[in-house]
Amino acid sequence: MGDGASSSRSNSDSNISSGNVGGKGETVVIDQGRRRTPCGYCRSTRYTSISHGLWANSITADDYQELLDRGWRRSGCYLYKPDMERTCCPSYTIRLKASEFILSKEQVRVCKKMQRFLDGVMGMKKPDQSKDKPNSSMGTFNLTDNESLAAVSASSGKESSADTCEKMFKEDEFILLLSNKIDDAVRLCFGGGDFPTTTQLPKAVVKKVTPQVKKKLMETSEDLLYTSSICFQIAAVFRRFKSMEKKITETSLSSDAELADMSPKIIAEKLACFMKQHGELSDVLTKACTGHLHFYSATKKTSELTSDACKQAPKIGGISKRSSTDSTKVPSYKRRKLEIRMKRSSFDPEEFELYRKYQIKVHDDKPEKVTESSYRRFLVDTPIVFIPPCSGDKTVPAYGYGSFHQQYVIDGKLIAVGVVDILPRCLSSKYLFWDPDFAFLSLGKYSALQEINWVKETQVHCPSIQYYYLGYYIHSCHKMRYKAAYRPSELLCPLRYEWVPFDIVRPLLDKKSYVVLSDFVALQDRPTPPQDPDSITRQLDSCPDHDGSGEASSNEDEITDLDFEDSDTGLDDELGPEAISASVTDDSRAPDVGNIVIDLSGSRVKFKDLQRVFGPIEEGHIAELEMQLHRYVKVVGKELADHVVYALG
C-alpha cells in the first residue's frame, strides 16, 4: 500500500472517537461468538448451555451497566449472555430496588443470629452442629464460651453511640437487638422457677419513642429512644398461671402480696437491674418506669438514670433479687468486632487461601484444580475501568466505580469475601466465598443484606445508585430460586429488556422455562390477591440452596475459568455458513453495521471504510465479518455497538 492508502487511513482514524470520554476510559472487546458448554445447573453431560461471549480488554462502568441491563454477566474479563431461546436453563437477570426492600422473618433471624454471635451470647459451632439442630439458626446462650470478643463495628468501630448503631445496622436491626437482649434477660430471670418449664414466656417488642408516645407516657426527656411493655405481658402470664394453679390444686387464690410482687412495675425494675449488670448495651441506658422498660441515649447520662433501684433488691415471688441472680451463673459477655472493608480488586494471599478452603470444603473441588492462576482469572482480573471518587461529585460514590472485594473480618480474622462491581445505577454481586467454619452464621444471606444496606446508604450521597443486582435467576433450577426471597425483585425480559415484577411472572415460569416477560407487563395494573412475604420466603427457602449447606448467596451463576476453557465447541461451526447466512438475511430488521469501529492490528477504522483503507479484501471474508457484526449488534444493542471498539483478535 502506498502513501495514498496511509493518508486515507489517517483521515479515517481522525474521525473515529476512541470512546475515552471525560477520562472514563474506553470499551474494547473481542467477539467470541456463540458457545456451547456443559450446564452446571441441570448437570447435563452434553453441551446444552448456549451463550454469546465477549472477551473485554477494557470496559467502562457505564457500558458494563448497559450490558447488565441486556442480560450480560462477567467472569473475570469474559462477558457472556445466555441464548435464552436455545439454552437448556434460561437465566434471567434479577434485581431489586434497595429502598423498597422488605425483610422476611428468615432474614431477620439471620441478622439476630449474627448479632448474638457478635454480642458474645452465642459461641462457635462445629460444622455439623448446625445440621443436627435445625433451630440453631436462632442462636442460643453458650454459658461455657469464654472467647475474647470485641464491640460490634461495621467499619472502624470507633463510634458507639445510638446514632452510629442506626447507621451501621439500620434502626430496625438495632431494635431487634434490643428485643433480643430483653428476651435473654426474661429467660434468665424468670425461666428458672417463677413459671413451669412448659410456660411460653412472651417475646419482647421494642418500639421507637415518637413525640406522641412521649406525651402518652408523660416523658419529657429528649434522650428517650425506645420503650417496651413486655413487663405487662409477663405479669398477665403470671396471673393466668396462678389462676390455673388454683383450679388444679383447689387452693385459695394467691395472696395480694404475691401478685404485687409480680406486678409490671416490680418486673420492670428487676429486668432493668439485670440488664444493667449483665450485658447492657453501651449505646443505651436502661431504666424501669411504671412497668415499662425505657432505653435512653448513653451520650447524655442523666442523674435520674443512676438511681439506687438495684440496691433495693426487690423480692420476686418470695425470692430476693440478689439470691436469684447469685444462683444464676451468667458470664460477663465479651463482644466480637465485625469490620466490613471495601477494597479494589487485587490479589490478596489471605483471600486466596480462604477461597481455596471454601472451594475444597464446600464445593468439593480437587485441591490441584484450585490454583492461584485460575483464582486470578475468575475473581481478581477485571476489565472494568476504575473511576476514582471525586470530592463534591455526587455522580460518583465514595469508593468510585469499578470492581471491589468486600471483606468481612471478625476480630482480625477474614471470614468472607464478596466480589462486587460498583456501577452507575447499581451494586452487582458477582461471587461470595466464606470460611466453612462459620457456616452457621449464614454468611451468604448476611452478606446480601449488608450489600443491600450499602446501596441504601450510598444512595443518600449518590442518588443514581438505587439497585442491587443478584446475578441470574434460574427458575428451572431449584437451588437458584432463593434469590427471589429478596423482595420485591424484578426480572429482565429477555426480548425487550424491560423489567417486570417477579410476583407477576412467577406463575408463568412455573409452566414454561423461557417466557417473553414483557408480554405480560400489563398484568401489573391488574389487582392481585395480597401475598404474605414470609409465606413466599418459606416456599423459596424450602428449595435446596446452591451449595447444600443451608447457605444462600449469589455466587453460583458464574461461568468459571475452567468452564469456558473446556468449552470451545462453536455453535456457528455446527450450523454451517449457509444456515448462518439465512438467519441474517431473513431478518428484515438487520441493523446497519457500517459505523462499527474495527480494531485491526492497532489501526482503527469504521467497517464501512475497511476496504477503502486497507485495500480490496476477499468478498467471502467481508461477508463473514458482516454477518458476525450483525449477530454482535443483536446481542449488545445498536447504541453500544456504535461506540464500542470491536477488536479482531
C-alpha positions in Angstrom: 0.0 0.0 0.0 1.3 3.4 -0.9 1.3 6.8 0.6 -2.3 7.3 -0.6 -3.5 4.4 1.5 -1.7 5.7 4.5 -3.3 9.1 4.0 -6.7 7.5 3.8 -6.2 5.5 6.9 -5.1 8.7 8.8 -8.1 10.6 7.6 -10.4 7.8 8.6 -8.8 7.4 12.1 -9.2 11.1 12.7 -13.0 10.8 12.5 -13.1 7.9 15.0 -13.8 8.6 18.6 -11.6 6.5 21.0 -14.5 6.2 23.4 -12.4 7.7 26.1 -14.9 10.4 27.0 -14.2 12.5 30.1 -11.4 10.3 31.2 -13.7 7.3 31.8 -11.7 5.0 29.6 -12.9 3.1 26.6 -14.5 -0.3 25.9 -12.6 -2.7 23.7 -14.0 -6.2 23.1 -13.1 -9.3 21.1 -16.2 -11.2 19.9 -16.1 -14.9 20.9 -19.4 -15.7 19.1 -21.9 -18.3 20.3 -20.5 -21.1 22.6 -21.8 -24.4 24.0 -20.7 -25.5 27.4 -21.8 -28.3 29.9 -24.5 -26.9 32.2 -23.8 -26.7 35.9 -27.5 -26.2 36.8 -29.2 -29.2 35.2 -26.0 -31.2 35.4 -26.2 -32.1 31.8 -23.2 -34.0 30.5 -23.9 -32.7 27.0 -23.0 -29.2 25.7 -26.5 -27.8 26.3 -25.7 -24.4 27.8 -25.6 -21.9 24.9 -24.4 -18.3 25.3 -22.8 -15.5 23.4 -19.3 -14.5 24.6 -17.1 -11.4 24.5 -13.6 -11.0 25.8 -13.2 -7.5 27.2 -9.8 -5.9 27.0 -11.4 -3.0 28.9 -14.9 -1.7 29.5 -16.3 1.4 31.1 -18.6 1.2 34.1 -21.3 2.9 32.0 -21.0 0.3 29.2 -21.0 -2.6 31.6 -24.1 -1.3 33.3 -25.8 -1.2 29.9 -24.7 -4.8 29.2 -26.1 -5.9 32.6 -29.4 -4.4 31.5 -29.3 -6.5 28.4 -28.7 -9.7 30.3 -24.9 -9.9 30.3 -22.6 -11.0 33.2 -18.9 -11.3 33.6 -16.5 -13.9 34.8 -13.1 -12.2 35.1 -12.7 -10.5 31.8 -15.0 -12.8 29.9 -18.5 -11.5 29.3 -21.4 -13.8 28.5 -25.1 -13.6 27.7 -27.3 -16.8 27.6 -29.1 -17.6 24.3 -32.4 -17.7 26.1 -34.4 -19.4 23.4 -31.9 -22.2 22.9 -30.1 -22.8 26.2 -31.2 -25.6 28.5 -31.6 -23.4 31.6 -32.8 -19.8 30.7 -31.2 -17.3 33.1 -33.0 -14.1 33.9 -31.2 -11.1 35.3 -32.7 -10.3 38.7 -32.5 -7.1 40.7 -34.3 -5.3 43.5 -34.7 -1.6 44.4 -32.9 -1.3 47.7 -35.2 1.4 49.1 -38.2 -0.9 48.7 -36.6 -4.0 50.2 -38.7 -5.9 52.7 -37.0 -8.1 55.3 -38.6 -11.5 55.7 -38.7 -13.3 59.0 -35.9 -15.6 57.9 -33.7 -12.7 57.0 -34.5 -11.1 60.4 -33.4 -14.3 62.1 -30.1 -14.2 60.2 -29.5 -10.6 61.5 -30.4 -11.6 65.0 -28.1 -14.7 64.8 -25.1 -12.6 63.7 -25.9 -10.1 66.4 -26.0 -12.8 69.1 -22.6 -14.0 67.9 -21.1 -10.5 67.9 -22.6 -9.8 71.3 -21.0 -13.0 72.6 -24.1 -14.8 73.7 -23.6 -17.4 71.0 -20.3 -19.2 70.6 -18.6 -21.0 67.7 -20.3 -24.2 66.5 -18.9 -27.3 65.0 -19.5 -27.7 61.2 -22.1 -30.4 61.7 -23.8 -28.8 64.7 -26.0 -26.5 62.7 -27.1 -29.5 60.6 -28.0 -31.6 63.6 -30.0 -28.8 65.2 -32.5 -27.3 62.7 -33.4 -24.5 65.1 -29.8 -23.5 65.7 -30.3 -20.5 63.4 -32.0 -18.7 66.2 -28.8 -18.8 68.3 -28.5 -19.9 72.0 -26.6 -18.9 75.1 -23.3 -20.6 75.4 -22.5 -20.3 79.1 -19.2 -22.0 78.7 -17.9 -19.8 75.9 -15.1 -17.5 77.1 -13.6 -16.4 73.8 -12.3 -12.9 73.5 -15.0 -10.6 71.9 -15.0 -7.0 70.9 -17.5 -4.3 70.2 -19.6 -4.5 67.1 -18.4 -2.4 64.2 -19.3 -2.3 60.6 -16.4 0.0 59.8 -13.8 1.4 62.1 -15.6 0.6 65.3 -14.6 3.9 66.8 -18.1 5.2 67.3 -20.6 3.6 69.7 -23.5 6.0 70.1 -27.1 5.1 69.3 -26.8 7.2 66.1 -23.9 5.1 64.9 -25.8 1.9 65.6 -28.6 3.2 63.4 -26.2 4.0 60.7 -24.5 0.6 60.9 -27.4 -1.8 61.4 -30.3 0.4 60.4 -32.8 1.3 63.1 -35.0 -1.8 62.7 -32.0 -4.1 63.2 -31.0 -2.2 66.3 -34.5 -2.6 67.7 -34.2 -6.3 67.0 -31.0 -6.3 69.0 -32.7 -4.6 72.0 -35.6 -7.1 71.8 -33.1 -9.9 71.8 -31.4 -8.6 74.9 -34.7 -8.3 76.8 -35.7 -11.9 75.8 -32.4 -13.1 77.2 -33.0 -11.3 80.4 -36.5 -12.6 80.7 -35.4 -16.1 80.2 -32.7 -15.9 82.8 -34.7 -14.0 85.3 -38.0 -15.9 85.1 -37.2 -19.2 83.4 -35.8 -20.9 86.5 -38.7 -21.2 89.0 -41.3 -18.5 88.8 -43.0 -20.4 85.9 -43.2 -24.1 84.9 -40.8 -25.1 82.1 -43.8 -25.6 79.8 -44.9 -22.0 80.1 -44.3 -19.9 76.9 -42.9 -16.6 78.0 -43.8 -13.6 75.8 -41.3 -12.2 73.4 -40.3 -8.6 73.7 -41.5 -5.9 71.3 -39.4 -2.7 71.3 -40.9 0.5 69.8 -39.3 3.7 68.9 -40.4 6.6 71.1 -42.1 9.2 69.0 -43.2 12.6 70.4 -46.8 11.3 70.6 -45.6 8.3 72.6 -43.6 10.5 74.9 -46.7 12.6 75.6 -48.7 9.5 76.3 -46.0 8.2 78.7 -45.7 11.6 80.4 -42.0 11.5 79.4 -40.2 14.8 78.8 -36.6 13.5 78.4 -35.2 14.1 74.9 -32.8 11.2 75.5 -35.6 8.6 75.5 -35.2 6.5 72.3 -37.1 3.2 72.7 -39.6 1.5 75.1 -41.1 -1.9 75.7 -44.2 -3.0 77.6 -43.0 -6.7 78.0 -43.4 -6.5 81.8 -47.2 -6.1 81.5 -47.4 -9.2 79.3 -45.2 -11.2 81.8 -47.5 -10.1 84.7 -50.5 -11.3 82.7 -48.9 -14.7 82.1 -48.1 -15.0 85.9 -51.8 -14.2 86.8 -53.0 -16.8 84.3 -50.6 -19.3 85.7 -51.7 -18.7 89.3 -55.3 -19.0 88.2 -54.7 -22.3 86.6 -52.8 -23.4 89.6 -55.8 -22.7 91.8 -58.1 -24.7 89.6 -55.8 -27.7 89.6 -54.8 -27.7 93.4 -58.2 -26.3 94.6 -56.2 -24.0 96.9 -57.0 -20.4 97.6 -56.0 -17.8 95.2 -52.5 -16.4 95.6 -52.3 -13.6 98.1 -52.4 -10.0 97.0 -48.8 -9.6 98.2 -47.6 -12.4 96.0 -49.4 -10.9 93.0 -48.0 -7.5 93.9 -44.5 -9.0 93.8 -45.1 -9.9 90.1 -46.6 -6.5 89.2 -45.4 -4.9 85.9 -43.5 -2.3 88.0 -41.6 -4.8 90.0 -40.8 -7.0 86.9 -39.6 -3.9 85.1 -37.3 -3.0 87.9 -35.8 -6.5 88.1 -35.2 -6.7 84.3 -33.7 -3.2 84.2 -31.3 -4.1 87.1 -30.4 -7.4 85.4 -29.7 -5.8 82.1 -27.5 -3.1 83.7 -25.4 -5.8 85.5 -25.3 -8.3 82.7 -24.8 -7.3 79.1 -26.4 -3.9 78.8 -25.6 -2.3 75.5 -23.1 0.5 75.6 -25.2 2.5 73.2 -28.2 2.8 75.6 -29.1 3.1 79.3 -32.0 1.1 80.7 -34.5 2.4 83.2 -37.7 1.0 84.7 -40.6 3.4 84.6 -44.1 2.4 85.9 -43.9 -1.0 84.4 -42.2 0.0 81.1 -38.6 -0.6 80.1 -37.2 2.7 78.7 -33.9 2.9 76.8 -32.1 6.2 76.8 -29.2 7.5 74.7 -25.9 6.9 76.5 -24.4 10.1 75.2 -26.2 12.0 77.9 -26.0 10.3 81.3 -28.7 12.0 83.4 -28.6 11.7 87.1 -32.1 10.1 87.2 -30.6 7.0 85.4 -28.2 6.4 88.3 -30.9 5.6 90.8 -30.4 3.2 93.6 -33.2 0.9 92.4 -30.8 -2.0 92.0 -29.6 -1.7 95.6 -33.2 -2.2 96.9 -33.2 -5.9 95.7 -37.0 -6.2 95.3 -38.4 -9.6 96.1 -40.0 -11.6 93.3 -42.2 -14.5 94.3 -40.7 -14.5 97.8 -37.1 -14.8 96.5 -34.8 -11.8 96.8 -33.3 -10.4 93.6 -29.8 -10.9 95.0 -30.3 -14.5 95.7 -31.9 -15.1 92.3 -29.0 -13.5 90.4 -26.4 -15.1 92.6 -27.8 -18.6 91.9 -27.8 -18.0 88.1 -24.3 -18.2 86.7 -24.2 -15.6 84.0 -20.9 -14.8 82.3 -19.8 -11.3 81.5 -20.3 -11.2 77.8 -17.3 -10.1 75.7 -18.1 -8.9 72.3 -16.7 -9.5 68.9 -15.7 -6.8 66.5 -17.0 -7.0 62.9 -15.3 -4.9 60.2 -16.6 -4.7 56.6 -13.9 -3.4 54.4 -14.3 -2.4 50.7 -11.0 -2.7 48.7 -10.3 -2.6 45.0 -10.0 -5.9 43.3 -6.4 -7.2 43.6 -4.7 -10.4 44.5 -4.5 -11.0 48.3 -2.8 -14.2 49.6 -5.1 -14.3 52.6 -8.2 -14.1 50.4 -6.8 -16.8 48.1 -6.3 -19.2 51.0 -9.9 -18.6 52.1 -11.2 -19.1 48.6 -9.2 -22.4 48.3 -10.6 -23.6 51.6 -14.1 -22.7 50.5 -13.9 -24.4 47.1 -12.4 -27.6 48.5 -14.7 -28.0 51.6 -17.9 -26.5 50.3 -17.8 -27.4 46.6 -15.6 -30.5 46.8 -13.1 -29.1 44.2 -10.0 -31.1 43.9 -7.1 -29.3 45.6 -4.9 -29.4 42.4 -7.7 -27.6 40.5 -7.9 -24.6 42.8 -4.9 -22.7 41.6 -3.7 -19.1 42.0 -3.9 -18.5 38.3 -7.5 -19.7 38.0 -8.5 -17.7 41.0 -6.9 -14.6 39.5 -8.7 -15.1 36.2 -12.0 -15.7 37.8 -12.2 -13.2 40.7 -9.3 -10.8 40.5 -8.9 -9.8 36.9 -11.5 -7.3 35.8 -11.9 -5.3 32.6 -14.0 -2.5 34.3 -12.1 0.8 34.1 -11.7 2.2 37.6 -13.2 5.7 38.2 -11.9 7.2 41.4 -14.2 9.2 43.7 -14.2 13.0 43.4 -14.8 15.3 46.3 -18.2 17.0 45.9 -19.2 14.9 42.8 -22.5 13.2 43.7 -22.3 11.2 40.4 -19.5 9.0 41.8 -19.8 7.1 45.1 -17.3 7.2 47.9 -15.3 4.2 46.6 -15.6 5.1 42.9 -16.7 2.8 40.1 -15.1 -0.5 39.3 -14.6 -4.0 40.8 -14.1 -4.5 44.5 -13.6 -7.1 47.2 -15.8 -6.6 50.3 -14.0 -8.3 53.2 -15.8 -9.4 56.4 -13.4 -9.5 59.3 -14.2 -10.6 62.8 -11.6 -9.9 65.5 -8.9 -9.6 62.8 -9.9 -12.9 61.1 -11.1 -12.9 57.5 -14.3 -15.0 57.3 -15.8 -14.0 54.0 -15.2 -12.0 50.8 -17.9 -10.7 48.5 -16.8 -9.8 44.9 -18.9 -6.9 43.7 -19.0 -4.4 40.9 -20.0 -0.8 41.7 -21.7 0.7 38.6 -23.6 3.9 37.8 -27.0 2.5 38.8 -26.3 -0.5 41.0 -24.1 -2.7 43.1 -23.8 -6.0 41.2 -23.0 -9.1 43.3 -20.6 -11.4 41.5 -19.4 -14.1 43.9 -19.1 -14.8 47.6 -16.7 -17.2 49.4 -16.6 -17.8 53.1 -14.9 -19.8 55.9 -16.7 -23.1 56.2 -16.0 -22.9 60.0 -18.5 -20.0 60.1 -21.3 -21.7 58.0 -23.7 -21.5 61.0 -23.8 -17.7 60.5 -25.5 -18.0 57.1 -22.9 -15.6 55.6 -24.4 -15.7 52.2 -27.7 -14.3 53.3 -26.0 -11.9 55.8 -23.6 -10.5 53.1 -26.5 -10.0 50.7 -28.4 -8.0 53.4 -25.2 -5.9 54.0 -24.8 -5.2 50.3 -28.5 -4.1 50.1 -27.8 -1.8 53.0 -24.7 -0.5 51.3 -26.9 0.5 48.3 -29.4 2.3 50.6 -26.7 4.2 52.4 -24.8 5.1 49.2 -28.0 6.4 47.5 -28.1 9.2 50.0 -24.9 10.7 48.6 -25.1 9.2 45.1 -28.7 9.2 44.0 -28.2 7.3 40.8 -27.2 4.1 42.6 -30.6 2.5 43.5 -30.5 -1.2 42.6 -28.9 -4.4 43.9 -28.3 -7.0 41.2 -28.2 -10.6 42.3 -26.9 -12.2 39.1 -29.1 -14.7 37.3 -32.4 -16.2 38.4 -33.0 -19.7 37.0 -36.5 -20.8 37.8 -35.9 -24.3 36.3 -33.0 -24.8 38.8 -34.4 -25.1 42.4 -31.2 -24.2 44.1 -31.2 -20.8 42.4 -34.7 -19.8 43.5 -33.6 -18.4 46.8 -32.7 -15.2 45.1 -36.4 -14.3 44.7 -36.6 -14.3 48.6 -35.1 -10.8 48.4 -38.3 -8.9 47.7 -39.7 -7.1 45.8 -37.5 -8.3 42.9 -37.7 -7.8 39.2 -36.7 -10.0 36.2 -35.4 -8.7 32.9 -37.4 -9.5 29.9 -35.0 -11.5 27.5 -36.6 -10.0 24.4 -37.5 -6.3 25.1 -35.2 -5.8 28.1 -37.9 -4.3 30.2 -38.1 -5.0 34.0 -41.1 -7.0 35.2 -42.1 -7.7 38.8 -41.2 -11.3 39.8 -44.6 -11.8 41.6 -46.4 -11.3 38.3 -44.3 -13.6 36.1 -43.7 -16.4 38.7 -46.9 -18.4 37.7 -45.7 -18.1 34.0 -42.3 -19.6 34.8 -43.9 -22.4 36.7 -45.4 -23.5 33.3 -42.5 -22.7 30.9 -38.8 -22.0 31.5 -38.5 -19.5 28.7 -41.0 -16.6 28.7 -41.1 -13.2 27.0 -41.8 -11.5 30.3 -42.8 -8.1 28.8 -45.8 -9.7 27.1 -47.4 -9.9 30.5 -46.3 -6.5 31.8 -49.9 -5.3 31.5 -50.8 -7.5 34.4 -49.0 -5.1 36.7 -52.1 -2.8 36.6 -54.5 -5.6 37.5 -55.4 -6.2 41.1 -53.6 -9.2 42.6 -54.5 -11.0 45.8 -52.5 -10.0 48.8 -49.5 -12.2 49.5 -47.7 -12.8 52.7 -44.0 -12.1 52.0 -42.9 -14.7 54.7 -45.1 -17.4 53.1 -43.3 -16.8 49.8 -40.0 -16.8 51.5 -40.8 -20.1 53.2 -41.6 -21.6 49.8 -38.4 -20.3 48.4 -36.3 -21.3 51.4 -37.7 -24.9 51.1 -35.7 -25.2 47.8 -32.3 -26.6 48.3 -29.6 -24.0 48.5 -26.9 -23.8 45.9 -24.2 -25.4 48.0 -26.2 -27.8 50.1 -25.0 -26.2 53.3 -28.1 -24.1 54.1 -26.3 -21.2 52.7 -27.7 -18.7 50.1 -25.6 -16.3 48.1 -25.5 -15.1 44.6 -22.3 -17.0 43.6 -23.4 -19.9 41.6 -24.4 -18.2 38.4 -20.9 -17.6 37.1 -19.0 -19.3 34.3 -15.8 -20.2 36.0 -12.3 -20.2 34.4 -12.4 -23.9 33.9 -15.9 -23.9 32.4 -15.2 -21.8 29.4 -11.6 -23.0 28.8 -13.0 -26.5 28.2 -15.9 -25.4 26.0 -14.6 -24.2 22.7 -17.2 -26.0 20.6 -18.7 -23.2 18.5 -22.4 -23.3 17.7 -21.9 -21.4 14.5 -19.5 -24.1 13.3 -22.2 -26.7 13.7 -24.8 -24.7 11.8 -22.7 -24.1 8.8 -22.3 -20.9 6.7 -25.5 -21.4 4.7 -27.6 -21.6 7.8 -25.8 -18.6 9.3 -26.3 -16.6 6.1 -30.0 -17.4 6.0 -30.5 -16.4 9.7 -29.1 -13.0 8.9 -30.6 -12.3 5.5 -34.1 -13.4 6.7 -34.0 -10.7 9.3 -35.5 -7.6 7.6 -34.6 -5.5 10.6 -30.8 -6.3 10.3 -29.0 -3.2 11.7 -26.6 -1.1 9.8 -23.1 -2.1 10.9 -21.1 0.4 8.8 -20.2 2.7 11.7 -18.8 -0.1 14.0 -15.2 0.8 14.8 -12.9 -2.1 13.9 -9.5 -2.5 15.6 -7.2 -4.4 13.2 -3.6 -4.8 14.4 -3.8 -1.5 16.3 -5.4 0.5 13.5 -8.9 1.6 14.0 -11.3 2.2 11.1 -15.1 2.0 10.6 -16.4 -1.2 9.0 -17.7 0.8 6.0 -14.2 2.2 5.4 -12.4 -1.1 5.8 -11.7 -1.8 2.1 -11.1 1.9 1.3 -8.3 2.0 3.9 -6.8 -1.4 3.6 -7.5 -2.2 0.0 -9.5 -4.9 -1.6 -10.4 -7.8 0.8 -11.8 -11.1 -0.3 -15.6 -10.9 -0.6 -16.2 -14.1 1.4 -14.2 -12.6 4.4 -16.1 -9.4 4.3 -19.4 -11.2 4.1 -18.5 -13.4 7.0 -17.4 -10.4 9.1 -20.6 -8.6 8.3 -22.7 -11.5 9.5 -20.6 -11.7 12.6 -21.2 -8.0 13.3 -25.0 -8.4 12.7 -25.1 -11.0 15.5 -22.9 -8.8 17.7 -25.2 -5.8 17.3 -28.2 -8.0 18.1 -26.8 -9.1 21.5 -25.2 -5.8 22.6 -27.6 -3.3 21.1 -27.1 -0.7 18.4 -26.2 2.2 20.8 -23.3 0.3 22.4 -22.1 -1.2 19.2 -21.7 2.2 17.6 -19.1 3.4 20.2 -17.5 0.2 21.5 -14.3 -0.8 19.8 -14.6 -4.2 18.0 -11.2 -5.8 18.0 -10.3 -8.5 15.6 -8.2 -10.9 17.7 
